[in-house]
Amino acid sequence: MPAFAGLIAASAEASALATAVIGGRVEGRPLRIRESIAVARRRFWSILGPRLLMNVVSGSINIVASVLLVIVFGFAAGGLIGTATGLLISLVVSAPFVYVPAGVVIGEVGAAEAISRSFRLVLLRKRLAIVITLFGVFSQFIVTFGLSAGIDAIGRVLVGAGLVDDFPAALVVPIAAALVFALGTLTFLVEAIAAAPAVHAFAALTHYTHGLEVGRRAPVRGRHLWDPWVTPGLAAAAVLGLFVLIGAVVSIPAPG
């Protein structure tokens, strides 16, 4: 649960950070890293709310559609058709929200107003919204492909070393840390790919980028070695997650 909550938080903050960085480039006045972090932290909750709403709606519709497909076509057919159906549902549900991060970060409005503006911009340029949505949906396949390749490589190493049946518990933590690091880098890459067309389109349609000024006026100040990269909340969540991981490893029963 801490890992899942951390992934959701990292995804929302990566979206805000990528939007700020790309927005500065579009504006012709690139932001420094401390300025981008300041913008992302100020807009975090306004991006997290719509993202959770979109995921809940999309997930609920996907579950209902999957059940109906299994009932109508059977398990095997439902699985094959379910992939295409899930992609279509993601496109339909995600399309009205494509401009929300740009509206929050660059347009400096709250979550509700950002959703309202995103709907209006989508209706104004429907085909453009479809193209932008495709960038976001298909970028998710990068995560799937990257993780599957990494897990496959780890599996081959374990099989070759004969550790499948007798896996050392001491290796669980470093392997999990490597996977988390890989997932984190992929998450920012995916959010940047999804944000780039949306930011360019938002700036072209609205001619407004003043929301980035908050980062230039008040960039984060690093007073210690770990500032501004680690906030107290992030540090507490990381320690909690570490204890949960260690506790899970210790509780693994010995073979035999």
Backbone as JSON, one array per atom type, in Angstrom:
{
  "sequence": "MPAFAGLIAASAEASALATAVIGGRVEGRPLRIRESIAVARRRFWSILGPRLLMNVVSGSINIVASVLLVIVFGFAAGGLIGTATGLLISLVVSAPFVYVPAGVVIGEVGAAEAISRSFRLVLLRKRLAIVITLFGVFSQFIVTFGLSAGIDAIGRVLVGAGLVDDFPAALVVPIAAALVFALGTLTFLVEAIAAAPAVHAFAALTHYTHGLEVGRRAPVRGRHLWDPWVTPGLAAAAVLGLFVLIGAVVSIPAPG",
  "N": [[0.81, -1.22, 0.0], [1.9, 1.36, 0.85], [3.79, 1.58, -1.25], [2.15, 1.65, -3.54], [0.66, 3.98, -3.07], [2.8, 5.77, -3.12], [3.58, 5.54, -5.8], [1.38, 6.68, -7.11], [1.53, 9.31, -6.12], [4.08, 10.04, -7.07], [3.62, 9.94, -9.81], [1.75, 12.02, -10.17], [3.26, 14.24, -9.32], [5.39, 14.1, -11.11], [4.05, 14.65, -13.47], [3.3, 17.35, -13.03], [5.84, 18.52, -12.78], [7.04, 17.93, -15.27], [5.29, 19.33, -16.93], [5.78, 21.95, -16.12], [8.51, 22.28, -16.79], [8.5, 21.85, -19.6], [6.69, 23.8, -20.28], [8.11, 26.15, -19.68], [10.04, 26.03, -21.7], [8.42, 26.24, -23.98], [7.46, 28.79, -23.58], [9.73, 30.19, -24.0], [11.41, 30.93, -22.02], [13.18, 29.18, -20.22], [12.79, 27.23, -17.23], [14.7, 26.93, -14.23], [15.8, 24.04, -12.34], [15.11, 24.23, -9.61], [13.13, 26.16, -9.71], [11.2, 24.86, -11.24], [10.55, 22.74, -9.54], [9.39, 24.16, -7.45], [7.05, 25.12, -8.68], [5.79, 22.67, -9.26], [5.31, 21.61, -6.7], [3.53, 23.44, -5.61], [1.29, 23.05, -7.17], [0.55, 20.45, -6.82], [-1.64, 19.06, -5.45], [-3.85, 19.95, -6.87], [-3.51, 18.7, -9.28], [-3.42, 16.03, -8.59], [-6.03, 15.38, -7.67], [-7.93, 15.52, -10.02], [-6.61, 13.52, -11.51], [-6.92, 11.19, -9.96], [-9.71, 11.03, -10.05], [-10.13, 10.58, -12.81], [-8.82, 8.09, -13.09], [-10.36, 6.47, -11.41], [-12.88, 6.54, -12.68], [-12.22, 5.5, -15.21], [-11.15, 2.98, -14.45], [-13.41, 1.79, -13.23], [-15.24, 1.62, -15.37], [-13.77, -0.04, -17.03], [-13.71, -2.43, -15.55], [-16.43, -3.16, -15.51], [-16.83, -3.44, -18.28], [-15.05, -5.53, -18.84], [-16.16, -7.67, -17.41], [-18.61, -7.95, -18.76], [-17.67, -8.65, -21.3], [-16.43, -11.11, -20.8], [-18.67, -12.59, -20.05], [-20.17, -12.56, -22.41], [-18.43, -13.37, -24.53], [-16.85, -15.36, -23.5], [-14.0, -16.53, -21.55], [-11.4, -16.59, -22.87], [-11.82, -15.24, -25.36], [-12.82, -12.89, -24.33], [-10.54, -11.91, -23.03], [-8.82, -11.32, -25.17], [-10.26, -9.43, -26.68], [-10.63, -7.66, -24.7], [-8.3, -6.12, -24.32], [-8.24, -4.31, -26.49], [-10.67, -3.08, -25.96], [-10.19, -1.95, -23.45], [-8.22, -0.09, -24.15], [-9.69, 1.61, -25.82], [-11.56, 2.58, -23.99], [-9.86, 3.95, -22.25], [-8.99, 5.99, -23.95], [-11.39, 7.39, -24.43], [-12.16, 8.19, -21.84], [-9.91, 9.6, -20.95], [-9.57, 11.69, -22.74], [-11.2, 14.13, -22.24], [-9.72, 15.19, -20.12], [-7.22, 16.01, -20.9], [-6.0, 18.53, -20.93], [-5.81, 19.28, -18.33], [-3.47, 19.16, -16.48], [-1.84, 21.13, -17.74], [-3.55, 23.31, -17.57], [-3.69, 23.68, -14.8], [-0.98, 24.07, -14.01], [0.2, 25.92, -15.88], [-1.94, 27.58, -16.51], [-2.69, 28.42, -14.01], [-5.02, 27.78, -12.35], [-7.59, 26.31, -10.27], [-8.45, 22.82, -9.57], [-11.13, 22.16, -10.33], [-11.84, 24.26, -12.11], [-9.84, 23.88, -13.99], [-10.56, 21.4, -15.07], [-13.01, 22.1, -16.21], [-12.17, 24.0, -18.15], [-10.56, 22.35, -19.69], [-12.42, 20.6, -20.82], [-13.79, 22.43, -22.46], [-11.76, 23.24, -24.25], [-11.22, 20.81, -25.47], [-13.62, 20.32, -26.83], [-13.45, 22.43, -28.56], [-11.29, 21.86, -30.25], [-11.43, 19.01, -31.41], [-10.15, 16.87, -32.86], [-7.48, 17.45, -32.41], [-7.38, 17.03, -29.65], [-7.75, 14.26, -29.55], [-5.37, 13.34, -30.72], [-3.5, 14.26, -28.83], [-4.34, 12.8, -26.6], [-3.76, 10.21, -27.46], [-0.97, 10.25, -27.33], [-0.6, 10.26, -24.56], [-1.86, 7.83, -23.77], [-0.54, 5.79, -25.24], [2.02, 6.18, -24.36], [2.05, 4.91, -21.96], [2.58, 2.31, -22.58], [5.29, 2.26, -22.7], [6.16, 2.05, -20.07], [5.1, -0.48, -19.47], [6.49, -2.09, -21.33], [9.18, -1.56, -20.58], [9.27, -2.44, -17.88], [8.54, -5.14, -18.21], [10.7, -6.05, -19.73], [12.81, -5.65, -17.9], [12.02, -7.32, -15.73], [12.01, -9.76, -17.05], [14.75, -10.02, -17.63], [15.8, -10.2, -15.03], [14.55, -12.55, -14.22], [15.74, -14.42, -15.96], [18.37, -14.34, -15.05], [18.06, -15.31, -12.45], [17.1, -17.9, -12.95], [19.27, -18.95, -14.38], [21.23, -18.9, -12.4], [20.25, -20.71, -10.64], [18.56, -19.99, -8.53], [15.86, -19.98, -8.21], [14.25, -21.79, -6.75], [15.37, -21.59, -4.25], [15.59, -18.83, -3.11], [17.66, -16.21, -2.02], [16.85, -14.34, 0.82], [18.11, -11.95, 1.4], [18.58, -10.71, -1.0], [16.23, -9.6, -1.81], [15.56, -6.94, -1.08], [17.58, -5.21, -2.42], [16.99, -5.88, -5.12], [14.29, -5.15, -5.31], [14.63, -2.41, -4.84], [16.06, -1.68, -7.13], [14.14, -2.15, -9.11], [12.18, -0.3, -8.34], [13.57, 2.1, -8.72], [13.95, 1.99, -11.5], [11.29, 2.04, -12.33], [10.57, 4.57, -11.41], [12.13, 6.33, -13.0], [11.08, 5.72, -15.51], [8.47, 6.56, -15.12], [8.64, 9.39, -14.99], [9.57, 9.86, -17.59], [7.39, 8.94, -19.13], [5.37, 10.74, -18.29], [6.46, 13.12, -19.23], [6.43, 12.71, -22.01], [3.66, 12.56, -22.39], [2.93, 15.11, -21.54], [4.13, 16.98, -23.25], [2.83, 17.46, -25.95], [0.35, 18.39, -24.99], [0.98, 20.69, -23.5], [2.11, 22.39, -25.47], [-0.13, 22.65, -27.16], [-2.0, 23.81, -25.38], [-0.78, 26.27, -24.76], [-0.79, 27.4, -27.33], [-3.51, 27.61, -27.87], [-4.58, 29.16, -25.8], [-2.79, 31.22, -25.25], [-1.53, 31.8, -22.85], [0.66, 31.74, -20.18], [1.3, 32.46, -17.65], [1.26, 31.15, -15.23], [3.68, 30.01, -14.59], [5.25, 31.86, -13.39], [5.18, 31.84, -10.65], [7.07, 30.02, -9.82], [9.41, 31.26, -10.62], [9.42, 33.51, -9.03], [9.5, 32.51, -6.43], [11.52, 30.27, -5.98], [12.39, 26.96, -4.82], [14.33, 26.7, -1.85], [17.39, 25.38, -1.02], [18.49, 24.3, 1.98], [19.89, 22.32, 3.18], [21.82, 19.31, 2.58], [20.02, 17.48, 1.52], [17.93, 18.99, 0.62], [16.41, 20.58, -2.23], [15.27, 18.13, -2.62], [14.19, 16.11, -1.02], [11.37, 16.1, 0.88], [9.88, 16.54, 4.18], [7.53, 14.93, 4.32], [7.93, 13.12, 2.2], [10.27, 11.84, 3.08], [9.31, 10.61, 5.44], [7.41, 8.84, 4.33], [9.11, 7.25, 2.8], [10.72, 6.01, 4.76], [8.74, 4.59, 6.13], [7.87, 2.88, 4.06], [10.24, 1.41, 3.7], [10.48, 0.05, 6.15], [8.18, -1.52, 6.0], [8.82, -3.11, 3.79], [11.12, -4.46, 4.74], [9.97, -5.81, 6.89], [8.22, -7.5, 5.52], [10.05, -9.11, 4.15], [11.39, -10.37, 6.27], [9.33, -11.86, 7.32], [8.98, -13.9, 5.52], [8.55, -17.31, 5.18], [10.89, -19.91, 5.98], [12.25, -22.18, 3.56], [10.99, -25.53, 3.29]],
  "CA": [[0.0, 0.0, 0.0], [2.76, 2.56, 0.74], [4.4, 1.65, -2.57], [1.12, 2.06, -4.49], [0.4, 5.41, -2.83], [3.96, 6.5, -3.6], [3.54, 5.57, -7.26], [0.38, 7.67, -7.51], [2.08, 10.64, -5.83], [5.18, 10.3, -7.99], [3.05, 10.18, -11.13], [1.16, 13.36, -10.19], [4.32, 15.26, -9.25], [6.13, 14.05, -12.37], [3.25, 15.38, -14.46], [3.43, 18.78, -12.77], [7.22, 18.93, -13.05], [7.25, 17.9, -16.72], [4.52, 20.42, -17.52], [6.48, 23.2, -15.84], [9.76, 22.33, -17.57], [8.17, 22.02, -21.02], [6.05, 25.12, -20.41], [9.15, 27.17, -19.75], [10.63, 25.96, -23.04], [7.44, 26.78, -24.93], [7.39, 30.23, -23.33], [10.99, 30.8, -24.39], [12.12, 31.31, -20.8], [13.29, 27.9, -19.5], [12.87, 27.27, -15.78], [15.71, 26.13, -13.56], [15.22, 22.89, -11.66], [14.49, 24.67, -8.36], [11.89, 26.86, -10.06], [10.23, 23.85, -11.67], [10.1, 22.02, -8.35], [8.49, 25.06, -6.72], [5.76, 25.1, -9.37], [5.18, 21.34, -9.11], [4.83, 21.42, -5.33], [2.37, 24.31, -5.38], [0.14, 22.58, -7.96], [0.46, 19.0, -6.69], [-2.97, 18.57, -5.08], [-4.8, 20.28, -7.93], [-3.32, 17.72, -10.34], [-3.71, 14.7, -8.05], [-7.48, 15.17, -7.61], [-8.48, 15.08, -11.32], [-6.0, 12.26, -11.94], [-7.61, 10.11, -9.25], [-11.07, 10.94, -10.59], [-10.04, 9.95, -14.12], [-8.46, 6.68, -12.91], [-11.5, 5.76, -10.83], [-13.9, 6.39, -13.72], [-11.7, 4.57, -16.22], [-11.07, 1.64, -13.87], [-14.76, 1.25, -13.02], [-15.8, 1.25, -16.68], [-13.01, -1.2, -17.52], [-14.16, -3.63, -14.82], [-17.75, -3.53, -16.02], [-16.68, -3.91, -19.66], [-14.38, -6.84, -18.82], [-17.14, -8.67, -16.97], [-19.56, -8.16, -19.86], [-16.99, -9.37, -22.39], [-16.26, -12.5, -20.38], [-19.98, -13.23, -20.08], [-20.66, -12.67, -23.78], [-17.52, -14.06, -25.43], [-16.06, -16.37, -22.84], [-12.78, -16.0, -20.93], [-10.31, -16.38, -23.83], [-12.18, -14.16, -26.28], [-12.91, -11.65, -23.57], [-9.2, -11.41, -22.78], [-8.28, -10.74, -26.4], [-11.01, -8.23, -27.02], [-10.54, -6.75, -23.56], [-7.19, -5.2, -24.5], [-8.7, -3.24, -27.38], [-11.73, -2.36, -25.27], [-9.56, -1.12, -22.42], [-7.56, 1.04, -24.81], [-10.74, 2.53, -26.27], [-12.12, 3.24, -22.8], [-8.86, 4.92, -21.78], [-9.02, 7.13, -24.86], [-12.63, 8.15, -24.23], [-12.18, 8.8, -20.5], [-8.78, 10.5, -20.78], [-9.63, 12.84, -23.66], [-11.64, 15.41, -21.65], [-8.82, 15.66, -19.07], [-5.86, 16.13, -21.43], [-5.44, 19.85, -20.68], [-5.89, 19.61, -16.9], [-2.17, 19.57, -15.91], [-1.41, 22.42, -18.3], [-4.41, 24.35, -17.02], [-3.34, 23.91, -13.4], [0.39, 24.56, -13.86], [0.44, 27.1, -16.7], [-3.09, 28.48, -16.41], [-2.8, 28.77, -12.59], [-6.39, 27.69, -11.85], [-7.82, 25.14, -9.45], [-8.77, 21.57, -10.25], [-12.46, 22.22, -10.96], [-11.78, 25.16, -13.25], [-8.97, 23.25, -15.0], [-11.36, 20.39, -15.75], [-13.98, 22.82, -17.05], [-11.47, 24.56, -19.3], [-10.1, 21.25, -20.53], [-13.57, 20.16, -21.6], [-14.08, 23.42, -23.5], [-10.71, 23.18, -25.26], [-11.39, 19.56, -26.21], [-14.74, 20.55, -27.76], [-13.03, 23.42, -29.56], [-10.39, 21.19, -31.19], [-11.65, 17.6, -31.07], [-9.13, 16.0, -33.43], [-6.24, 17.72, -31.69], [-7.49, 16.37, -28.35], [-7.56, 12.83, -29.76], [-3.94, 13.12, -30.93], [-2.82, 14.45, -27.54], [-4.7, 11.67, -25.75], [-3.01, 9.05, -27.92], [0.38, 10.34, -26.78], [-0.65, 9.85, -23.16], [-2.23, 6.42, -23.62], [0.49, 4.9, -25.77], [3.24, 6.3, -23.56], [1.97, 3.93, -20.88], [3.18, 1.06, -23.03], [6.71, 2.33, -22.41], [6.33, 1.48, -18.74], [4.85, -1.92, -19.56], [7.61, -2.72, -22.05], [10.39, -1.45, -19.78], [9.2, -3.32, -16.71], [8.56, -6.54, -18.64], [12.07, -6.37, -20.12], [13.61, -5.76, -16.69], [11.63, -8.52, -14.99], [12.48, -10.91, -17.81], [16.19, -10.14, -17.43], [16.03, -10.7, -13.67], [14.13, -13.95, -14.2], [16.75, -15.24, -16.62], [19.53, -14.43, -14.16], [17.72, -16.2, -11.34], [17.04, -19.27, -13.46], [20.62, -19.38, -14.7], [22.0, -19.09, -11.17], [19.63, -21.75, -9.83], [18.05, -19.39, -7.29], [14.41, -19.89, -8.24], [13.66, -22.58, -5.65], [15.98, -21.22, -2.97], [15.98, -17.44, -3.34], [18.16, -15.58, -0.79], [16.02, -13.21, 1.26], [18.91, -10.73, 1.43], [18.58, -10.07, -2.31], [14.92, -9.04, -2.12], [15.59, -5.48, -0.95], [18.27, -4.54, -3.52], [16.27, -6.07, -6.38], [13.11, -4.28, -5.26], [15.1, -1.03, -4.98], [16.4, -1.47, -8.53], [12.88, -2.06, -9.86], [11.54, 0.98, -8.0], [14.33, 3.16, -9.4], [13.63, 1.91, -12.93], [9.91, 2.5, -12.51], [10.53, 6.02, -11.21], [12.65, 7.02, -14.19], [10.11, 5.53, -16.58], [7.28, 7.37, -14.82], [8.87, 10.77, -15.43], [9.64, 9.85, -19.06], [6.03, 8.82, -19.65], [4.65, 11.99, -18.04], [7.0, 14.14, -20.13], [5.89, 12.44, -23.35], [2.25, 12.91, -22.4], [2.74, 16.53, -21.28], [4.67, 17.83, -24.3], [1.83, 17.98, -26.89], [-0.7, 19.12, -24.29], [1.49, 22.01, -23.15], [2.2, 23.17, -26.7], [-1.49, 22.96, -27.62], [-2.62, 24.74, -24.44], [-0.19, 27.6, -24.96], [-1.21, 27.92, -28.63], [-4.94, 27.91, -27.86], [-4.94, 30.16, -24.78], [-1.77, 32.29, -25.22], [-1.37, 32.15, -21.42], [1.68, 30.92, -19.5], [1.71, 33.22, -16.47], [1.33, 30.31, -14.04], [5.06, 29.63, -14.3], [5.93, 32.95, -12.68], [5.27, 31.54, -9.22], [8.34, 29.34, -9.62], [10.51, 32.22, -10.78], [9.39, 34.44, -7.89], [9.81, 31.83, -5.16], [12.07, 28.92, -6.17], [12.69, 26.27, -3.57], [15.65, 27.01, -1.32], [18.04, 24.23, -0.39], [19.26, 24.67, 3.18], [20.67, 21.17, 3.6], [22.27, 18.47, 1.49], [18.9, 16.75, 0.92], [16.96, 19.95, 0.08], [14.96, 20.47, -2.05], [14.86, 16.88, -3.24], [13.44, 15.28, -0.08], [10.55, 16.83, 1.83], [9.6, 15.72, 5.36], [6.53, 13.91, 4.0], [8.55, 12.09, 1.37], [11.18, 11.09, 3.92], [8.51, 9.75, 6.32], [6.84, 7.76, 3.52], [10.2, 6.35, 2.4], [11.09, 5.2, 5.92], [7.64, 3.65, 6.36], [7.94, 1.85, 3.03], [11.4, 0.57, 3.95], [10.16, -0.86, 7.26], [7.2, -2.49, 5.5], [9.54, -4.05, 2.93], [11.96, -5.32, 5.59], [9.08, -6.69, 7.64], [7.72, -8.55, 4.61], [11.13, -10.04, 3.87], [11.65, -11.15, 7.48], [8.21, -12.78, 7.56], [8.95, -14.99, 4.54], [8.9, -18.56, 5.88], [12.05, -20.63, 5.44], [11.84, -23.34, 2.75], [11.02, -26.82, 3.98]],
  "C": [[0.85, 1.28, 0.0], [3.4, 2.7, -0.64], [3.39, 2.13, -3.61], [0.79, 3.53, -4.33], [1.57, 6.26, -3.32], [4.0, 6.6, -5.1], [2.54, 6.61, -7.75], [0.9, 9.09, -7.28], [3.2, 11.0, -6.79], [4.67, 10.62, -9.39], [2.47, 11.59, -11.23], [2.24, 14.43, -10.16], [5.17, 15.27, -10.52], [5.38, 14.78, -13.47], [3.37, 16.88, -14.28], [4.82, 19.29, -13.13], [7.49, 18.97, -14.55], [6.5, 19.04, -17.4], [5.21, 21.76, -17.3], [7.74, 23.35, -16.7], [9.45, 22.6, -19.04], [7.5, 23.37, -21.25], [7.05, 26.25, -20.48], [9.84, 27.2, -21.11], [9.7, 26.56, -24.08], [7.37, 28.31, -24.81], [8.65, 30.94, -23.82], [11.81, 31.29, -23.22], [12.25, 30.06, -19.92], [13.44, 28.11, -17.99], [14.06, 26.46, -15.3], [15.02, 25.03, -12.76], [14.53, 23.3, -10.37], [13.19, 25.43, -8.62], [10.81, 25.88, -10.49], [9.68, 23.06, -10.49], [9.12, 22.87, -7.55], [7.1, 25.07, -7.35], [5.05, 23.77, -9.13], [4.61, 21.15, -7.72], [3.61, 22.27, -5.03], [1.12, 23.77, -6.08], [-0.15, 21.1, -7.75], [-0.97, 18.52, -6.45], [-4.0, 18.84, -6.16], [-4.66, 19.34, -9.12], [-3.71, 16.32, -9.85], [-5.2, 14.41, -8.05], [-8.09, 14.73, -8.93], [-7.89, 13.77, -11.81], [-6.67, 11.07, -11.25], [-9.02, 9.92, -9.78], [-11.07, 10.21, -11.94], [-9.74, 8.46, -13.99], [-9.62, 5.87, -12.34], [-12.57, 5.51, -11.88], [-13.46, 5.36, -14.76], [-11.64, 3.14, -15.69], [-12.42, 1.0, -13.68], [-15.38, 0.79, -14.34], [-15.08, 0.03, -17.23], [-13.45, -2.49, -16.84], [-15.5, -4.1, -15.35], [-17.65, -4.09, -17.44], [-16.03, -5.29, -19.7], [-15.33, -7.95, -18.41], [-18.13, -8.98, -18.08], [-18.93, -8.95, -21.01], [-16.79, -10.84, -22.05], [-17.58, -13.25, -20.45], [-20.42, -13.51, -21.52], [-19.77, -13.57, -24.63], [-16.77, -15.22, -24.78], [-14.73, -15.8, -22.38], [-11.72, -15.66, -21.96], [-10.62, -15.23, -24.77], [-12.27, -12.83, -25.55], [-11.55, -11.06, -23.3], [-8.6, -10.74, -24.0], [-8.96, -9.43, -26.74], [-10.87, -7.19, -25.91], [-9.42, -5.73, -23.7], [-7.61, -4.01, -25.36], [-9.79, -2.4, -26.71], [-11.17, -1.43, -24.2], [-8.86, 0.09, -23.0], [-8.57, 2.08, -25.26], [-11.34, 3.3, -25.09], [-11.15, 4.28, -22.27], [-8.85, 6.16, -22.65], [-10.23, 8.02, -24.58], [-12.62, 8.88, -22.9], [-11.08, 9.84, -20.36], [-8.9, 11.77, -21.61], [-10.11, 14.14, -23.01], [-10.67, 16.0, -20.63], [-7.42, 16.02, -19.59], [-5.2, 17.48, -21.1], [-5.42, 20.22, -19.19], [-4.53, 19.97, -16.3], [-1.68, 20.91, -16.44], [-2.26, 23.56, -17.75], [-4.08, 24.7, -15.59], [-1.98, 24.59, -13.28], [0.6, 25.87, -14.61], [-0.7, 28.1, -16.59], [-3.39, 28.95, -15.01], [-4.24, 28.84, -12.1], [-6.5, 26.42, -11.01], [-8.26, 23.94, -10.26], [-10.1, 21.65, -10.98], [-12.44, 23.1, -12.2], [-10.9, 24.57, -14.36], [-9.73, 22.18, -15.77], [-12.35, 21.04, -16.69], [-13.32, 23.38, -18.3], [-10.99, 23.47, -20.25], [-11.24, 20.73, -21.4], [-13.85, 21.14, -22.75], [-13.03, 23.38, -24.61], [-10.82, 21.91, -26.11], [-12.51, 19.71, -27.24], [-14.36, 21.52, -28.87], [-12.17, 22.77, -30.63], [-10.42, 19.69, -30.89], [-10.54, 16.71, -31.6], [-7.77, 16.21, -32.76], [-6.24, 17.02, -30.34], [-7.27, 14.86, -28.47], [-6.07, 12.5, -29.94], [-3.17, 13.24, -29.61], [-3.1, 13.28, -26.61], [-3.94, 10.41, -26.16], [-1.58, 9.05, -27.41], [0.4, 9.84, -25.34], [-0.92, 8.37, -22.97], [-1.1, 5.51, -24.08], [1.82, 5.04, -25.02], [3.24, 5.33, -22.39], [2.59, 2.59, -21.29], [4.69, 1.07, -22.82], [7.01, 1.72, -21.05], [6.16, -0.03, -18.78], [6.02, -2.65, -20.22], [8.88, -2.69, -21.21], [10.38, -2.38, -18.59], [9.25, -4.79, -17.12], [9.96, -6.96, -19.05], [12.97, -6.55, -18.9], [13.3, -7.01, -15.89], [12.1, -9.77, -15.71], [13.98, -11.13, -17.63], [16.51, -10.69, -16.05], [15.66, -12.18, -13.58], [15.15, -14.86, -14.84], [17.99, -15.42, -15.74], [19.26, -15.41, -13.02], [17.68, -17.66, -11.77], [18.44, -19.8, -13.75], [21.47, -19.65, -13.48], [21.4, -20.16, -10.26], [19.05, -21.24, -8.53], [16.53, -19.35, -7.23], [13.78, -20.6, -7.05], [14.2, -22.18, -4.29], [16.51, -19.8, -3.09], [16.46, -16.8, -2.04], [17.32, -14.36, -0.4], [16.79, -11.9, 1.25], [18.9, -9.99, 0.09], [17.25, -9.39, -2.64], [14.96, -7.52, -2.11], [16.34, -4.8, -2.09], [17.58, -4.7, -4.87], [15.02, -5.2, -6.43], [13.51, -2.82, -5.44], [15.44, -0.71, -6.44], [15.15, -1.33, -9.38], [12.17, -0.74, -9.6], [12.24, 2.14, -8.7], [14.0, 3.17, -10.89], [12.22, 2.42, -13.19], [9.8, 4.0, -12.35], [11.03, 6.79, -12.41], [11.69, 6.88, -15.37], [8.87, 6.39, -16.38], [7.47, 8.8, -15.29], [8.94, 10.85, -16.95], [8.25, 9.81, -19.67], [5.26, 10.13, -19.47], [5.16, 13.11, -18.95], [6.49, 13.96, -21.55], [4.43, 12.86, -23.44], [2.03, 14.42, -22.27], [3.14, 17.4, -22.47], [3.62, 18.33, -25.29], [0.74, 18.78, -26.22], [-0.27, 20.54, -23.94], [1.57, 22.91, -24.38], [0.82, 23.59, -27.19], [-2.16, 23.97, -26.71], [-2.09, 26.15, -24.63], [-0.64, 28.21, -26.28], [-2.68, 28.34, -28.62], [-5.3, 29.04, -26.91], [-4.02, 31.37, -24.75], [-1.53, 32.77, -23.78], [-0.37, 31.2, -20.79], [2.12, 31.56, -18.18], [1.84, 32.36, -15.22], [2.73, 29.89, -13.67], [5.79, 30.68, -13.48], [6.08, 32.66, -11.2], [6.58, 30.83, -8.9], [9.52, 30.29, -9.72], [10.56, 33.18, -9.59], [9.86, 33.77, -6.61], [10.31, 30.43, -5.43], [12.37, 28.27, -4.83], [14.13, 26.56, -3.16], [16.22, 25.79, -0.63], [18.91, 24.68, 0.77], [20.16, 23.54, 3.65], [21.05, 20.35, 2.37], [21.09, 17.82, 0.77], [17.82, 17.7, 0.38], [17.36, 20.34, -1.33], [14.41, 19.13, -2.51], [13.99, 16.03, -2.32], [12.69, 16.17, 0.9], [10.31, 15.96, 3.06], [8.58, 14.62, 5.09], [7.11, 12.78, 3.18], [9.49, 11.22, 2.19], [10.41, 10.13, 4.84], [7.93, 8.57, 5.55], [7.91, 6.76, 3.11], [10.61, 5.45, 3.55], [10.01, 4.17, 6.22], [7.67, 2.51, 5.34], [9.09, 0.89, 3.24], [11.12, -0.43, 5.07], [9.15, -1.92, 6.82], [7.89, -3.55, 4.65], [10.4, -5.0, 3.75], [11.1, -6.3, 6.38], [8.53, -7.81, 6.78], [8.79, -9.58, 4.32], [11.39, -10.96, 5.07], [10.56, -12.18, 7.71], [8.11, -13.91, 6.56], [9.37, -16.28, 5.24], [10.08, -19.25, 5.19], [11.56, -21.83, 4.64], [11.96, -24.63, 3.54], [10.37, -26.77, 5.34]]
}
